[in-house]
Amino acid sequence: MGNAATRSLERVAAAMGELESAPIQFQATCDVTRGGVRLALPALLAVGLLRYTPPMYQLPKGFYGIDSVFLLLALMALARIQSLEQLRYHAPGEWGKLLGLDRVPEVRTLRAKLKLLCQDLGRALRWNAALAKEWITQQSATELYFYCDGHVRVYHGEQTPLPRHYVARERLCLRATTDYWINAMDGQPVLYVNKEVDPGLITTLKQDVIPWLEVNVVKTPEQDKRLAEDPRAPWFTLVFDREGYSPELFQYLWQKRIAVLTYHKFPQEQWRQEEFLAHRVAVASGETVSMKLAERGTQLSNKFWLREIRKLNDSGHQTAILTTNFQAPLATLAASLFARWCQENFFRYMREHYGLDRLIEYGTESIPDAVSVVNPQWCKLDSQIRSQAGQRYRRVAQFGALALSTDPTESELQGFQQRKGELQEEIGSLDLEIEKLKQERKNTAHHIPVKSLSEEDRFSRLRTERKHFIDTIKMIAYRAESSLASLLREHIARSDDARALVRQMFDTEVDLIPDLATNTLTVRLHHLTQAAHDQAIEQLLAELNATQTIFPGTRLALIFKLGSP
């Protein structure tokens, strides 16, 4: 039955199919390793970890119930156990005590549970969408901002030859897939869409992001009234980087009353420095900084008018911003665009602490035939054109560098004329070859359906369902950690240390003291490394106790305390 398995009769009953799931039973225990993750339980439940479990997910009869599996996966994410295999090297009995069980499942058992939960393709996306809709309605801002950006996930395996993507953080073209994430202004994740073949940000916005937001962003009565009364009022604002620059896209979104906020990809001449005025701007971190800003109206190539805002740096560089949000102050819009770095910081934090890029399972699945890919023949012709153009550039440089001395001899003059003639002939030949290749490329389709690829060019996609399920668990865990960190920031001198203090709290031991007479479960956290940290944690525990959280599957109210003095 495995190490630390003490509930033998229940396990035998579960093996015979006579047990729905093992009842949650806590025993008085001291010094539970890394038990501090239990303090995140109120936040996990508030974010919605178990809210959609009954209608969306079920498990057959067995020792481990579905609530225990979901809680285990979320606590593993918070404890920085970045893969199921890493659970092999953690004491199963210690983790079992945190869940009210004798031990947590073996890795192979947990994988079998995940296989059952992820057997229906698309269910994880529906779960993520239901949570995202709830998270959006909880935003208190009068104007909604959504940040969309692509995250390239590199693949080093040999299961399938994935298309190559440019990975900016490594400055290389590597085999990878692209996930397009939608985040809130403070970097909190909302939803992501996986693209086995990356069509680009503009296409993803039109085909996936905008249709989803139109369905799931609920208009309040106040918004309906404001949109009806003011034709320049936006429904919400979509923020993205220069990759999404498209005058046609800006106009298309504004017809739906969706404002855009992005960088100007082709700014014109510099503005006069006298136009810039100092503004006090509240950035996403809560600080207030001074920015020199100026504003003009600008017309793009399709005759569409927007607001152009520029920020003047100390070096004299002007950062150009475009927006169709005609009502927000320019200081608010500048702060909102520069808050895009919160999303970049989210990607980096998730890679380092939550294993965002880890491969969840081995295996591939076929790509739908309707998906379009870049035509390999078009790529081959484009590569030949680039190669020939490079040769032509070098020949032209050689031709321009030829020079005679002030008093050339007859042989030097003949050699000079002969070399110039040879270079002119080579350049002319290259021009003809390049023109021929360009015409051939023009007559070749740029994109073709996957089913039209030849057998040697065919590729599959990595399995997506289990990856999306685990990533949704990680999104919930990140949101729970963020809520704890935001509560701690109010009680510590250095707000930047909040997440580090939360991680330290997760790694700290706890004592579990159940009291069935009063239906309480006391979680007593051991002291941290500094008295100042203890004082901040005590304030956090008081706020957690105010939630009056009941442990799932029991009637035990959680009471959080700090160790005795």
C-alpha positions, 0 to 999 in steps of 0.5 A, a space after each residue: 500500500 506504500 509508505 505511510 499508508 495506515 488506513 488499510 481497511 478503507 483502501 481495501 474497500 476502495 480497491 473493491 469499489 465499495 468506497 466513494 472516497 476516503 473521508 477527511 480525518 485530521 490527527 493532531 500532528 506537530 512539525 509538518 514539513 512545508 505545512 505553511 502552504 495550508 495558509 493559502 487554502 482560504 485564498 485558493 477557495 476564494 479564487 475558485 479552485 473547487 467551485 466548478 468541480 461538480 458540474 465539470 469534473 468527476 472521478 470514479 469511486 476510489 480512495 482519493 476524492 476529486 477535492 483531494 486531487 485538486 487541493 494536492 495539485 494546487 498546494 504542489 504548485 504553491 510549494 514549487 513542486 513543478 512536476 508530478 515526478 518531483 512528488 516522488 522526492 517528498 514525504 507522502 505522509 507529511 503531505 497526506 496530513 495536510 489533506 486529512 489523509 494518511 498519504 498522498 497518491 503515488 505519482 502513477 496513481 496521480 497520473 491515472 487520475 489526471 488522465 481521467 480528468 483530461 480525457 475530454 478535449 476542450 474541457 480545461 478551456 471551458 473550465 478556464 473560461 468559466 473562471 475567467 468570466 468570474 474573475 473579470 466580473 470581480 474587477 472593481 475598475 470602472 474601465 476594463 483593460 485587457 492585456 494580450 501577448 504571446 508567450 513562446 514555449 520552447 520544445 526540445 523533444 523529438 516527438 514531432 518537428 514543430 515549426 520554428 518561432 523566434 524566442 526573444 529571450 534567447 534570440 534564437 529561432 527554435 521549435 516551439 508553440 505559442 500561447 496567447 495570454 490575456 491578463 489584467 492590468 496588475 498582471 493577474 492571468 485571466 485566460 490563454 489560448 494555445 496555438 500549435 501553428 502561430 498565425 500572429 497576434 493580429 489573427 489571434 485577436 480577430 479569431 480567438 481573443 475578441 470573440 471570447 471577450 465579446 461573449 464573456 465581458 458582461 456589460 453593466 446597465 451603466 455601461 450600456 447607458 454610457 455607450 448609448 449616450 456617448 459615441 466616443 465611449 469605449 466598452 473596454 480597452 485592449 492593450 498589446 505590443 507593436 506586433 498587433 499594429 494594424 490600422 485596419 485592426 484598430 478600425 475594426 475593433 472601434 466599430 465594436 466599441 473596443 478601444 486599443 492601446 499600443 505603441 506606434 510602429 511608425 512614428 513620424 518626426 520628433 515633436 517639439 520639447 515645448 509641447 511636453 508637460 510634466 504629469 504625476 502618474 500612478 503606475 501599476 505598482 502603486 507608486 507615483 512618478 513624474 512623466 513628460 507627456 504630450 498629445 496630438 491627433 493622428 491619422 493613419 494610412 487608412 484615414 482613421 483618426 486616433 490619439 497619439 501620446 508621446 512620453 519624453 525620456 531624459 535621453 530625449 527619446 520619444 515613446 509614441 503611443 496610439 489609442 482609440 480611448 478618447 475619454 481616459 486622461 493621457 496620464 492614465 493611458 500612459 500608465 496603462 500601457 507601461 503596465 504591460 510590463 506586469 504581464 512580462 514579469 508574470 511570464 518570467 515569474 511563472 517560468 521560474 517558480 511555477 514551471 510554466 514551460 514544463 512538458 506535462 506529458 509526452 505524446 502528440 495529437 493530430 492538427 485539425 485539417 482546417 488549420 493553415 500553415 506557411 507553405 514550405 515551397 513558399 519558404 524555400 523560394 523566399 530563402 532563395 530570394 534572400 540568398 540571391 539578394 545577399 550575393 547581389 548586395 556583395 557584388 554591388 559593394 565590390 563594384 563600388 569599391 573598385 578604384 584606379 590609382 592616380 596614374 594607372 598602367 595599361 595592364 591595370 586599366 584593362 584589369 579594372 575594366 575587365 573586373 567591372 564588366 564581370 561584376 556588371 554581368 554577375 549583377 545583371 544575372 542575379 537581377 534576372 534570377 531574383 526577378 524570376 524567383 519573385 514571380 514564382 513566389 508570387 504565384 505560390 500560395 503563402 499559406 496552405 491547409 495542413 492536409 495539403 502538406 507533403 508527407 515529409 513536411 507533416 507535423 503533429 502538435 503536442 497534447 494540449 488538454 492536460 497542459 491546459 488543465 495544469 496551467 489553470 491550476 497554476 493560474 489559480 495558485 498564482 492568483 491565491 499567492 498574489 492575494 496573500 502578497 497584497 494583504 502582506 504589503 500593508 503590514 511590511 516596510 518593503 512592499 517588494 518583499 511580500 512575495 518572498 515572505 509568502 514563499 518563506 511562509 509556505 516553506 515553514 512547518 506547522 502543527 495541526 490541532 483538530 478539535 471535533 467538539 468545537 468543529 475546528 482545525 487549528 493550523 499553528 504556523 512556526 515562527 519565521 526568521 525575523 520578529 518583523 516577519 512574525 508581526 506581519 504574518 500575525 496580521 495576515 492570519 487575523 485576516 485569514 481567520 475572518 474568512 471563517 473557511 471550512 475545510 472541504 469535505 468536513 465541518 471543521 472551521 480553520 483557525 490560523 495561529 502563529 507559534 507560541 512566543 
